[in-house]
Amino acid sequence: MSAQPAAQMPPEVQSAADANRVAESTADHHGSVVSADQTCLFYRYWPAEKNGNGHVAIVLHGIGYQSGPYKVIADSLNPCGIDVYGLDARGHGLSGGRRGYLGSPGQVVQDVAAMVQFIKQQRPSAKVVLLGDSMGSNYALAYARKHSGELAGLVLLAPAFYVDPSQFLQWESLRLMPYLFFAHRKPVINLLGKRLEESTRDPSFVADRRRDPLAYKKVSFGYVLDIQRLIWNWRRKIAPRVRIPILMIKGGKDRVVSQRDCVTFARISASPDKQFKMYPEVYHTTLWDPKTPEILKLAGEWIGQR
């Protein structure tokens, strides 16, 4: 791998031993599972307080990120009796896999399946909910399309059905368009600049995200297209087929992912138990916002009722 891409991505993880060595300083419980193609996937585990209610939430992180910061979810859900696992997607954080790639849609589904089955083996009666943040919502929907029977529900935070049209009108986007056609795997899309600042009302999140050594600094157009491929033709292949309970939460001032498509999904989804909650003042980032405690309170109550 060339020096430039390496500088924009977290270091490669070649084995479970590599991941565990890097993770030695973390206070979180952690471990690894192996996907169908033998890729090692790293997870963090935040157990519920005493007398758990049998619910387990698997957190699937957002674009270029990793599971560590999602302890914010566990801090809210654990007191509700909900165990929380955070999975590093392949190619991200402390999981194995080629940097700059998500893997094929089939591999992504197998990765989520490995985590679900691991939990089911440990706790056969567990009620498993996938909680996806933006890109992670696409992971959740891709899995649920064929494996809904394994789940008690989905919590989708700002799902990335499509990019908000305003993103294409920014000068930075227009300037980078040649890379889409001639070097679509070159990491040129900056995740730490103006878009990051415009995605949240919490400046501390911006600072933490910028200095996170396990998070991506830049991604490629190919990476973004990989996210979209996970839910390709979702209107026909996912919305009519996923019938388990769904809670979808979106910020009214989100200019990162399409609001119109979230509304459309909420309208056409075949789930008989669906709820779409819009927070008018929230930006794209729902988990690091003044409204986050309220959002996670809703999520915890919703999960506990399924």
N, C-alpha and C positions, 0 to 999 in steps of 0.2 A: 504494500500500500504506500502511496506517495506521501511525502511529508505534509503537504497541505491538507488532504482529507483527514489524516491522522490527527492534526491539530484541532479539527472541528468536531471530533467524536471522542467518546470515552475510550479508554484502552481496551484492547481485545482481551477476552477471557477464554482461555483454551480448555479449562477443565474445572470440575467442581472444587479441586484443591486451590486453583487460582482464585475463584470467587470467595471461598472461605477464608483465604489468607487476607484478601483485601477487606473482608467484612469483620475481621477480628475485633476492630475497635467499636463496632456498633453494639448498642445495648439491646437492640431488638432480637427476639428469637428469630432464627433464620435457618434455611436449609435449601435443598435443591431437589427437583424432580427431573426425570428424563423424558423427553418427547419421543414420538414414534420413530424419528430418524436419529435418535441418540443424542440430540442436542441437549445440553445441560441448561436447565432453567432455574434461576435463583428466585427464592421467595422470602419474604418477611412475614412474621406471624405475631399478631397482637391478640392474646387470649382475652376473652370476656372476664368480667369480674365473677365472683362466685354465683352459682345457680344460673348458668347460661340457659337460654331458652331453646337451644337446638338450631338456631339460625347461624349461618356462616356467610359472610360477604367476601367475595374475591374481588379485589380492586385491580382494575386494568388501567394503567396510567396513560397520560396524554402524550402528545407529539414530542419525541426526542427526550423523554423524561425517564424516570426510574421510580421504584416503589418507595424509597425511604421517606420522602416528604409527605406521603399519604398517611402517615401516622395521625395526621389531623382528623382523618375519618375514624380511625380506631379510638381516638380520645373521646369522640362523641358516641360511637356505637357500642363500645365495650360496656359502659354503664347500663345499656339497655339489654345486656345479656347476649350480645352478638359478637361472635368471634370474627376477626378480620385477618385476611391474608392479602398481601400485596405481591403481585407477580411482576418481575422484570421481564418484559417482552424479549424474545430472541433478538440479538443484535443490540440490546440496550442494557444499561446498568451493569449488573454482575452476571447476566446470563450469557451463554455462548451464542454463537451465530455471527454471521458477517456484518460488520458495521456498515451502516448506510442502507441496509435492506431490512424489510419486515419479514421476508420469506414469502412463499406463495400463499394464497388464501387457504389452501388445504393444510399447509404447515401451521399457519396461525390457528386454525381450528384444532389441529392435533395438539398444539401447545396448551391451549385452554383446556382441552379434554384431559391432558395429563394432570393438570392441577385439580380439576374437578374429581377425577377418579382417585387421586391421592387422598383427597378429603373424604370421599365416600368409603374408601377402604379403611380409613381411620375411624370414621363415624358413619356407619351405614344409614342411620336415620336422620342425618343432618339435612336441613333445608337450606340449599345452596342458592345464593343470589349473586349474580354478576353485577358489579358496580363499575361502570365504565366512565372515564373522564375524557370527553372529546374523542380523540382517536381511539381510546379504550372502549368507547361505546360501539364503534365499528367492530372491534374484536368480539364484543359481547353479542352483537346481532349476528355476526357471521357464524358464531358457535350455535346460537339459539335456533338458527334456521333449520338445522337438522337434529339438534339435541335438546330440544325444549323439555323433553321428559325427564332430564337430569336436573332441572332447575325449578326453584320455587318462584323465581321472578327476575326481572331486569330493572336496574336503576341506571338511567342514561342521563348523564350530565353534559349538556351542550353537545349532543351527538354531531359528528362531522359528516352529515349526509352530502354536503357540498360546501365549497368555499363561498363566503359572502361575496356578492358581485363587486362590492366596493374595493375588495382587495386587488382586483385586476386594474383598477383605475389609478392606483398609486404609482408615482414615478419610479420607485424602486422596482416594482413588479414589471413595469413596461421595459425598464432597462435590462432586466434579466431574461426577457422572453427568448432571445437567441439560444440560451442554454437549454430551453425546453426542447428545441429541435436538433441542436448540434452537440450537446454535452449534458444529456438529461440526468446523468448520475454524478455530476460534479456538485459538491455541496456549496451552493451559492445563496441559498435562502436563509437569511439571518434570523435566528429565533430569539436573539437577545437585544434587539434594537427597539425601534419605534413600535413595532407590532406588540412586543412584550409589554411595553409601558401602557399601550392602549387596551390591553386585554384584562387589566385588573385595576382595582382601586386600592390595592395594598402595596405600597412601595417596598416594604420589607420582603415581600415575595419576589419582586423584581431583583432585588439585591441578592437574595439567596439563590435564585435561579441562575443568575449570571456567574456565581462562583462555585456552582455545584460541579465537582470534577467527574461525576458519573453521568452528566447530562450532555446532550448534543448542543453545540453552539450553532451549527449550520446543518441544513439538510438539502437534498437535491430535489429537483422536480420529479425524478423517478420515485423517490421516497414518498412524496405527496400523492403521486398516482397510485402507489401501492396501497395507501390508506383508502383511496376511493374504490380500488378493485375489490376490497374486502366485502363491500356491500353493493357491488355493481347490479344495476337493475333492481334496486330494493323495492320499488313500487310494486313489482310483479312477483319477485322471488322471496321477499322477506316480509313485508307488511301483511300480505294475506295469509302467511304460513305460521308466523310466530303468535301463538294464542295464549301464552302464559301472561301473568300479571306484569304490567310495565308502568313504571313511574319515570316520566321524563321531565327534566328541569332545565330551564333555559334563562339566560339573562336577556332582558329587553333591550339592552344597549350593546349586545354582542355584535361586533362587526368582523368577526373571524370566520364563523361558520354561518351558513344560510338559515335565517329564521323562517323563511317561507317553507323550506323543505321540512323543518321540524313540525310546523303547523300541519303540513300535508300528511306527514307520517301519523301524527296524532289523529287526524281525521279518518284515514283509510285503514289504519291498523285493525286487524281482525281480533285482537285481544279483547275479550269481554270485560276485562278488569284493567282499565288503563286510566292514567291520570297525567295530565300535562299542566305543569305549574310554571308560569312565567313571573320572574321577579323584575319589575320594570327598570330599576336603577342598577341592576347588576350587569357587568360586562361579560366577557367570555369565561373568565376564570371564576367558577362558582365556589371553589374550595378555599380561596384566599381572598375574602371579601368581607365587609362589615356584616353582610347578611348570611355568612357561612354558618354560624350557629343555628339560625332559623332553618336553613336549608337542610342541614344534617339532622336536626330534630325531626323534620318532616320525613327524611329518609329512614331514620331509625324507627319511627312509629309505623311507617308504611311496611317496612320489612317485618317488624314484629307481628303484624296482623296477617301475614301470609304463611 
